[in-house]
């Protein structure tokens, strides 16, 4: 009786742990948080004129959340804004 109970509780758990999991970076997106200088509105902010930029691979559906988390790590000076961008990885 105890062996049967262990088999039905431990085996599914072991299968769950051994199952392949998709990688976050496998979806091919990048979450980018840009620090925009004072006087530049967020829509005009880009990689070229940003004062700081943080980039991290992310999945398609969690990219905005990853971008928001990255934005919390930007050191924004007074008047600066941030912009979050999700891009498909090249290559």
Backbone as a ProteinNet text record, in pm:
[ID]
protein_1_A
[PRIMARY]
XXXXXXXXXXXXXXXXXXXXXXXXXXXXXXXXXXXXXXXXXXXXXXXXXXXXXXXXXXXXXXXXXXXXXXXXXXXXXXXXXXXXXXXXXXX
[TERTIARY]
82	0	87.3	188.7	275.2	357	400.5	477.2	393.2	269	180.1	160.1	143.8	126.2	252	368.4	493.5	509.4	471.3	483.3	394.5	277	185.4	216.5	300.1	335.8	476.1	571.5	709.4	735.6	677.4	703.7	655.3	533.6	494.3	582.4	625.1	712.7	847.3	902.5	1029.8	1017.3	906.2	883.8	873.8	807.8	795	931.4	1016.9	1150.1	1239.2	1222.4	1307.7	1257.9	1136.9	1080.2	1156.4	1176.8	1246.8	1161.9	1227.9	1158.8	1206.8	1116.6	1161	1244.7	1346.6	1433.1	1364.2	1392.3	1335.9	1387.9	1515.9	1575.2	1537.5	1476.4	1443.9	1341.2	1260.9	1160.2	1220.5	1342.7	1411.3	1371.8	1336.5	1304.2	1403.3	1420.5	1502.4	1416.1	1422.2	1357.8	1463.7	1428.6	1523.5	1460.3	1532.4	1490.4	1587.7	1535.4	1617.5	1596.2	1702.8	1695.8	1705.4	1599.6	1592.1	1637.3	1722.4	1769.1	1655.2	1675.7	1575.6	1552.7	1427	1392.2	1357.5	1386.4	1350.5	1228.8	1121.7	1000.7	1023.1	951.7	969.7	954	856.2	846.9	970.7	1040.3	1158.2	1285.4	1278.3	1395.6	1431.6	1559.1	1606	1740.5	1792.5	1924.3	2032.5	2015.4	2116.8	2124	2012.1	2015.7	1991.6	1983.5	1963.2	2091.1	2073.6	2189.6	2230	2137.1	2165.3	2071.5	2116.4	2035.2	2064	1958.1	1969.1	1896.6	1959.6	1904.3	1907.7	1799.5	1794	1707.1	1750	1664.6	1534.8	1426.3	1296.2	1208.8	1104.4	1005.5	909.2	834.1	742.6	638.6	584.2	474.6	521	642.7	689.6	787.3	807.2	898.7	860.2	734.2	700.3	728.1	700.9	727.4	876.7	956.8	1102.3	1153.1	1098.1	1136.2	1104.8	988.3	952.9	1047.2	1086	1180.4	1316.5	1359.6	1486.2	1479.7	1366.2	1352.2	1368.4	1335.7	1352.4	1500	1588.1	1731.5	1804	1730.3	1791.5	1810.6	1921.7	1945.8	1901.5	1776.1	1722.3	1750.9	1805.8	1827.6	1696.6	1684.2	1562.1	1535	1412.3	1373	1388.3	1464.3	1481.3	1360	1337	1225.9	1281.4	1196.2	1239.4	1144.2	1194.7	1115.6	1147.8	1043.7	1060.8	1030.5	1120.8	1107.2	1125.7	1044.6	1062	1094.5	1209.3	1253	1276.2	1250.4	1285.6	1435.9	1500.4	1645.1	1681.1	1791.6	1838.5	1930	1921.2	2012.1	1958.3
-118.5	0	126.2	132.2	249	261.8	148.7	153.2	209.7	171.9	223.3	373.7	418.4	561.7	638.6	584.1	649.4	654.5	546.4	541.5	646.9	669.8	766.3	910.7	930.9	1068.1	1104.9	1013.6	1045.5	1037.1	940.3	923.1	1044.6	1093	1213.6	1334.2	1345.8	1456.4	1444.5	1323.8	1301.3	1328.1	1289.1	1315.4	1465.7	1536.4	1681	1749.1	1704.8	1763.6	1731.4	1613.1	1570.2	1619.6	1668.9	1712.5	1833.5	1838.9	1955.6	2081.1	2188.6	2316.3	2413.1	2489.5	2586.4	2695.2	2735.8	2841.8	2976.7	3068	3202.4	3267.7	3247.5	3309.6	3238.1	3120.3	3042.9	3113.9	3200.6	3270.9	3381.2	3419.9	3514.6	3660.2	3704.6	3845.1	3906.8	4037.7	4112.9	4218.3	4223	4330.5	4438.8	4561.7	4672.6	4786.1	4835.8	4952.6	5064.9	5173.8	5288.8	5403.6	5471	5593.2	5709.7	5789.2	5899.5	6028.9	6106.3	6230.5	6331	6424.4	6528.6	6605.2	6634	6706.8	6616.6	6486.8	6391.2	6313.1	6323.8	6250	6101.4	6016.6	5872.2	5818.9	5864.2	5810.8	5839.7	5950.4	5986.7	5922.2	5858.4	5795.9	5669	5651	5533.2	5489.4	5380.4	5333.7	5438.2	5513.7	5612.2	5731.5	5774.3	5892.9	5862.7	5736.9	5699.5	5723.5	5763.8	5783.7	5655.3	5560.2	5430.4	5328.4	5202.9	5098.9	4966.3	4893.5	4760.1	4663.5	4549.5	4452.4	4314.7	4237.7	4100.8	4016.4	3892.8	3803.5	3774.6	3761.3	3736.1	3659.2	3600.5	3533.2	3633.6	3590.9	3680.3	3741.1	3661.7	3709.7	3774.6	3744.8	3808.6	3922.4	3957.3	4065.3	4198.7	4242	4368.9	4367.2	4254.2	4244.6	4251.3	4183	4186.2	4327.9	4395.9	4535.1	4627.1	4608.4	4691	4663.7	4538.3	4504.8	4569.3	4565.8	4630.2	4780.7	4841.8	4986.7	5027.5	4937.6	4971.6	4981.6	4926.9	4930.2	5043.8	5123.8	5239.7	5350.5	5417.1	5531.5	5658.6	5695.4	5813	5939.2	6037.9	6169.1	6247.2	6355.1	6435.4	6483.1	6465.5	6506.8	6398.2	6294.8	6186.3	6094.3	6029.5	5934.9	5800.9	5700	5568.8	5519.8	5429.1	5368.7	5219.8	5137.5	4992.1	4946.1	4865.9	4816.7	4665.8	4594.2	4451.9	4431.4	4371.1	4349.2	4201.2	4159.1	4022.9	4018.9	3914.7	3900.4	3879.2	3934.6	3919	3796.8	3726.4	3613.8	3485.3
0	0	0	84.4	92	-36.5	-93.3	-218.2	-331.6	-337.5	-441.8	-424.3	-303	-276.6	-315.3	-283.5	-321.6	-473.1	-540.4	-685.8	-751.8	-697	-757.3	-718	-618.4	-581.3	-627.5	-615.5	-651.8	-801.5	-869.7	-1012.3	-1092.1	-1073.5	-1149.6	-1117.6	-992.7	-954.6	-1025	-1032.3	-1099.9	-1249.8	-1308.7	-1451.2	-1475.8	-1388.7	-1401.4	-1396.1	-1305.5	-1293.2	-1412.4	-1469.5	-1580.4	-1715.4	-1722.2	-1849.9	-1903.2	-2034.1	-2090.1	-2076.2	-2038.9	-2022	-2128.4	-2187.4	-2287.7	-2222.9	-2290.2	-2240.8	-2258.9	-2169.1	-2181.5	-2309.1	-2338.3	-2455.4	-2584.6	-2575.9	-2694.9	-2782.3	-2723.5	-2801.3	-2887.2	-2859.2	-2943.9	-2929.8	-2811.9	-2789.4	-2691.8	-2701.7	-2608.7	-2541.1	-2410.5	-2334.6	-2315.8	-2352.3	-2346.2	-2267	-2169	-2091.9	-2123.6	-2176.6	-2215.4	-2118.9	-2084.5	-2005.3	-2102.6	-2110	-2205.9	-2139	-2204.8	-2143.8	-2125.6	-2035.4	-2011.9	-2141.5	-2170.7	-2291.5	-2408.6	-2398.7	-2504.5	-2456.7	-2531.5	-2495.9	-2521.2	-2449.3	-2459.8	-2602.6	-2682.6	-2819.5	-2905.1	-2878.1	-2955.3	-2901.8	-2787.6	-2727	-2804	-2831	-2903.9	-2846.6	-2899.2	-2854.2	-2881.4	-2988.4	-3028.3	-2933.3	-2877.2	-2792	-2643.9	-2607.8	-2467.2	-2386.9	-2261.7	-2174.5	-2103.7	-2093.8	-2031.9	-2095.4	-2099.1	-2160.4	-2090.9	-2057.8	-2001.5	-2094.4	-2124.9	-2218.9	-2155.5	-2176.9	-2125.1	-2218.3	-2248.9	-2327.6	-2252.6	-2328.3	-2267.1	-2364.2	-2310.7	-2393.3	-2452.1	-2551.1	-2620.9	-2527.5	-2437.1	-2353.4	-2223.9	-2177.2	-2054.9	-2082.3	-2207.2	-2242.1	-2176.9	-2182.2	-2115.4	-1964.8	-1899.5	-1754.8	-1727	-1809.3	-1792.4	-1815.6	-1915.8	-1941.9	-1825.8	-1764.7	-1648.6	-1531.8	-1514.6	-1407.7	-1435.3	-1560.8	-1595.9	-1569.7	-1600.9	-1582.9	-1437.2	-1344.7	-1202.8	-1164.6	-1250	-1220.8	-1292.6	-1368.9	-1433.6	-1331	-1338.2	-1250.2	-1320.6	-1303.3	-1371.8	-1292.6	-1362.1	-1301.4	-1307.7	-1231.3	-1237.9	-1381.6	-1426.7	-1561.4	-1666.1	-1637.3	-1733.6	-1731.5	-1842.8	-1854.4	-1895.4	-1892.9	-1941.4	-2049.9	-2131.3	-2237.4	-2239.1	-2251.8	-2257.3	-2399.4	-2454.7	-2590.9	-2590.1	-2668	-2690	-2837.3	-2863.8	-3001.3	-3025	-3147.8	-3187.2	-3207.6	-3156.1	-3171.8	-3317.3	-3358.2	-3494.9	-3502.1	-3612.4	-3633.9	-3603.4
[MASK]
+++++++++++++++++++++++++++++++++++++++++++++++++++++++++++++++++++++++++++++++++++++++++++

